[in-house]
Amino acid sequence: MPIDGRASGQGRVFQTSGDQHIEEHHHHYGAGTGSLLAPQPVGPRPPHGATVPDSVRVPLVGRAPGILRDRADLMERLRTAVTGPGGDVHVLHGLGGCGKTAVAHALFTEAVRDHGRVGLWVNASERISLRAGMLAVAGDRGATTGELAAAASGQRAAADLVWHYLDHSAQRWLLVLDNADDPTVLEEGGWLRTSPLGTVLVTTRHATSPLWRGAGSARHPVGVLPEADAAQVLCDLAPDAGTVESAQKVARRLGCLPLALTLAGSHLSHQLLESWSMDEYDRKLSEDSTALVDQGAAGTGSGQSRHLVGRTWQLSLDALAGQGLPEATALLRLLSCWAADPVPLSLLMPVARGEVDFGHLAPPLAADRVEPALRGLLDHSLIGMVEADGRRCVQAHGVLLDSVAAGVPEVQRGVLAEAAGRLLEAALPPDEAVPAETYTGWELLAPHVTRLLRAAPGERSAVLMVRVARQMQHAGNFAGALRHARYAADAAERTLSGEHSVTLSAHDAEARALLFLARRTDAEALHRRIWTVRRRVLGEDHPETLWSCTGLAMAVRLLDRSEEAEQLLRQAAVTQRRVLGADALETFLSRSLLVLTLSALDKREQFDEEAARLLEDCERFLPPDHLSALMVRHNYGDALRALGRYAEAEPVARRALADQARVQGQDHPLALAALSLTARVAHGLGKYDEAIAALKELIERRERALGPEHPFIAENREWLAAWQAEAETQP
């Protein structure tokens, strides 16, 4: 039945309807005496969620480097400020993990130890930690408990109280406001001020805030370390793990980012079950760099996001999302599909103009949000503005891109790769077997295509790589063309098949690069294999089959098998004229090579007939500066030389040289070939001084462009010796 009871004073009433055993202990204290175990109040209760820092006299940061590498010039400027009259604000800004706090820590230590300054350190990453830290600074400088209580409870202006005591400090001071990545935290409370009694040092990722541009403020960018210093950081932390040369390889792979170097060095120095060398660590980095580097956090005693390369950038992205810019995450994920090289802003213009819809990304990237997202990433130092080849670009650090890419949800990876590929497709020049003009700017896209093919191998990315290889060939970078073509061919064979059209296109680009590198036997074998497969798979009259036929003819002609070359070129030219038309660039190439081959075979009548028709069609179908027109005129002049018709060849050769140098640049391989033709024609005319001077110029330029070991240069040196000997015998 119910039991009713009352209690008075310090009594208690317990009611129950079942069998219960209740035991209660009472301890009574005199008035004003609290529990012996309960914490004793020593002032006002801090705001909800606030914690008073354990110290403002000691930097409460992660592991600081024992030796600060490279920052000598910056430290000297900051040291001068600390020992000077004071009243300045110095802002260290840069990418997360680039060592801003390490510089601040080193300056703080020097200021206290060597210059008699009071060092004050405040975590400015959040409003609560900033407020608690600054009130602790006021207490350190003499504020009373009552004043602090009034400021903490909102009865007195907190920032005014702090700066009053800083302005009346009995000692000169250095105040560090660390991790002030949201400048509004400092601005809204009026926390950032100056005082004649001290120097303020701010570390921040936010590079462009107007708050940093006030009177008495100086900004100092903090970037990655030079390679030698970065390697030394690893050797400082793990001196027994390997040589300086091995450390340089690891540092290079980590992009010389101080945070990554610190974690890597800590990992190497704290291993128990394994003992990797620097070289072994470098090999492991290729598997999963972000996860491996972050394992070093265990050795630093910190697992906070700021101290992990896989998480530190997320702090900035979360802040941008909180500011209404979630698109910054989508844009940075898109950039992570590309390389850590400069990305031309023009690559992103189709999105900003609304020509490409990226509403399917997560978060969506609408046209009118590209510019704000870019500015947000710039403001938080996640990307930087650079200029490359005269073009405005943005660039992100490689470790950042790796860690962002690793954090992309699996369902978004294919979508992002497809988006990145579409933008590269739109930005690359037309994919022409024989280009109409010389293109520029595409060189900046090559590393991004390579990164995309590595991250998302498949037909689209392999096609892009083939296009890059062809552009490299047209530009005269034959070694680069060979490297990129082989990479594309290997990737296409793995993901598609050995007889897929993309694989064969990659091998075709490879074969042409081999030919220009004077590896003629290898080029012939590869061209013949491609031609055989294309004839079987595509048919005899397919344009790609005919293109292979021309390529094979080029190789056998240079191997002095001119009769076979003539047969292949006639076959290709006749069918190309029928299938593609007389004005097709592929047709012009085959016909031009045929004219050159007829001269080598000394078939003069056929040469005159074919050459006349070719020059007539060239005048009719091609503009004078078209690259194919230049090729036709050059080959015609070379054919005249081969026939010994030097007087006819001279004006043709001179025009070819002038046109190639003007259109493609005087150091382009085709311009150098025209210079070679001019020298040989002059020699044929007995103009030895002119011929020798041109040949010496050719050797000098080819050595710069191709390297001293190229077969062309050895051949040119043989000519030079022979011509000089001939010149000495002339009257």
C-alpha positions, 0 to 999 in steps of 0.5 A: 500500500502507498506510504506517505512520508515527509523530510525536513532539514537534511533528512531523506525519505525513500519509498518502495513497494518491494523488498529493498535494502537502502544504505545512505551515508551523511557527512556534515560540514560547517557553514561555507565548507565544501566537500573535501573531494569536490573541486574547489571554486577559484573564480567564475565558472568558465563558459560552457565548453571552455577549458582554461589552458594548462599554460600560456607560458609553454607552447602546447603543441605537438612535437617541435623539431630539434633543429629548424631547417632552412628558415634562416631568413624568416627567423632573422626578420622575426628575431629583429621584430622581437628585439626591436621596439615592438608594436608589430603583428607578424602573420605566418601563413601557408598550407597546413603542415608546412611548419608555421607552428614550428617557426613560431615555436623556435622564435618563442624559445629564442625570445624567452631564452636569449632575449628576456621576453615573456613568452605567451602562447594561445591556441586561436583555432576556436573562439572558446580556446582563444577567449580562455587563453587570452584571459589566462594571458591577462591573469599572467600579466596581473589581472585580479580574480575579480576582473577575470570573473567579470570578463568571463561572465560578460560583465566586462569587455574581455579583450579590453581587459587583456590588452590593458594588462598587456599594455601595462606589462612590467616585462616585454613580451611575445604573444603567439596566436597559433592556428588562427585559421578563421580570422573572424574569431580574432576580428569579432572580439577585437582580440588582435591588437598591437602594443608598444610593449610586445610583438604579436605572431599569428600562424594561420592557413588563411592567407588573404584576410583583410585583417592581416593587412592592417597598420603595423602588420607584416605577412610572411608566406611559409612553404615547403622546404628545399630538398636538401633541408627536407632530407636533413629533417629525415636524417635528424629524426632517423639518423640510422635509417639511410644515407642523405641520398636515400633521404632525398628520394623520400623527401622528394616523394613527400613533396618536402612538406614538413609535417609529412617529413616529421611523421616519416622520420618518426615512423622510421625511428620508432619501429619495433617489429620492423626496421625499414631503411629510407629506401624501403620506406620510399618503396612502401610509399608508392603503395599508400602514401597517406596511410603510411605517413600517418602511422608516424603520428604514434611516435610523435605522441599526437593523433590530432587531425592537425598532426595527420596528413590524411586529416589536416586538410579536412579542417580547412574544408570543414571550415569552408563548408561552414562558411557556405562553400561545400563546393570547395570540397568537390573542386579539391577532389576534382583537382586530386584526379590530376597531378601536383603540377600547375593546373591552367585556370583555362582547364576549369573554364568549361565548368565556370561557363556552364558548358560542362555540367558537374551537378552530379558531383558530391557536393554539386559544382554549379557554374556560378560556384566555381569562382567562390570555391577557388577563392575559398581554397586559395584563402585557406592555402589549400591551393596557390596561384602560380604562372607557368608558360605565361598562363595563370594556374593553380597548384596544390601540394602532392601530399595534399592531393594524395590524401584528398584522393584517398578520402574520396568515397568509393562511389564518387571515384569513377564520377570524378575521374570521368569529370577530370577526363572530360575537362582534359579532352576539351583542353587538349589540341585536336588529335590530328595524325598530321597537324594543321598548326603548331599548338602551345599550352598543352605541355601543362596538361601532360602530367595531369593526363599521366596522373589520371591514367595511373589513377583511373586506367581505361579507354578514355585516359589511355586515349588522352595519353596517346594524344599527349604523345602525338603532341610531343612528337609534333613538338619535337620531344621524341623521348617524351613521346616514346615514354608517354606512348609506351605508358599508354600502350601498357595501360591499354593492353592491361585494361582493354586488349592487345588488339584494341584500337586504342592500344594500336594507336598507342603503339603507332605513336611509339613506333613513330617516336622510335623512328625519330630517335633513329631506332629504325629497326625497332620502328620497322618491326613495330610498324609492321606488327601494327599494320598486320593487325590493322589489316586483319581487324580493320581491313586494307582500306581503313584509314588507320591501316593506311596510316600504318602502311605509310609509317612502315614505308617511312621506316624501310625507306630510312633503312635504305630499302627504297624499292619496298618503300615505293611500293608501300607509299604508292599503295597508301597514296592511291587508296588514301586519295580514293578513301580520304580525298586528295586534300587529306593531310595523310594523303599529302604525307604519303605523296610527299614521301613518295616523291622523296623515295623516287629521287633516292631511286633516281627515277627522274621522270616519275619524280618530275611527274609526281612532284609537279602534281603534288606541288599543284595540289599543295598550292590549291588545298593548303595555306602557305604556312600549313605544316603539311605545306611546309613538309611538302616543300622541305621534302621536295627540296631534299629530293632535288638535292638527292638528284644533284639538282642543287641550283633548283634546290637552293631557293626551296631549301632557303624558303623551307628553313625560313618558314620552319624557323618562323612557324615552329621555332628555330630549334624545332627538329624540323627547323634543324632538318631544314638547316641541315638541308640548306648546309648540304645544298650549299656544299653541293654548290661548292659554297664551303664557307657557307656550308661549314658555318651552317653545319657548325650551327646545326651541330651546336643546336642539335646538341642542345635539343637532342643531346651530344650522343644522338646519331644525327650529331655523330653523322653531322660531325663526320660531314664536318670533318669531310667538308673541312678537308675538302675545303682545304684542297680547294684553290 
